[in-house]
């Protein structure tokens, strides 16, 4: 049947000593999408990539196009993992992966998120001296009955006398990720017992490139 999903790809690889699983699936002509997911820690989704092929549904090229897009998407996730896209900031890497374009000619390489430049170190001692000077100045302007109250700081202090650092606000709610096929309850990990690839990521990618050459030959 033309609308049946094509068989996908599932590959296990190691990167920086950790085991990852890359899964690419076809939704079938009823939806016209390809999904590639990167899993770690036995099932946690790090990144997902959705590619649409609805414009090819019903054409003679449809099966070949879907197969090629699946391979390109699967390979692109390998390359992104190898190039360290998710090493420092998984969320930023996932956003970059979502924005990447998958085409029949390949994928535009996602840009690795820039590492934020740390702000200049705050001179806490200078701030405390300035605060004490302001409090002393305010106390001198108050009446004797008001002075003791003016000298009391309302800011929390640590045992050392320094002001306690401000806690950053925490946003509520979690991030939404595209749905993925849940792990098989019968197994402890979606990776399974057979580690498909103890090869390096470069070796896996080269094998994909070799298959591309064979297909063109």
Secondary structure, DSSP 8 states (H G I E B T S, - for coil): -TTS----EEEEEEETTEEEEEEEEE--TTT-EEEEEEEETTTEEEEEEEEE-GGGTTSTTHHHHHHHHHHHHHHHHHHHHHTTTTTS-HHHHHHHHHH--EETTEE----------------HHHHHHHHHHHHHHHHHHS-HHHHHHHHS--S-B-TTSSB---------S-----------TTSS-TT-SS-S--S-HHHHHHHHHHHHHHHH-
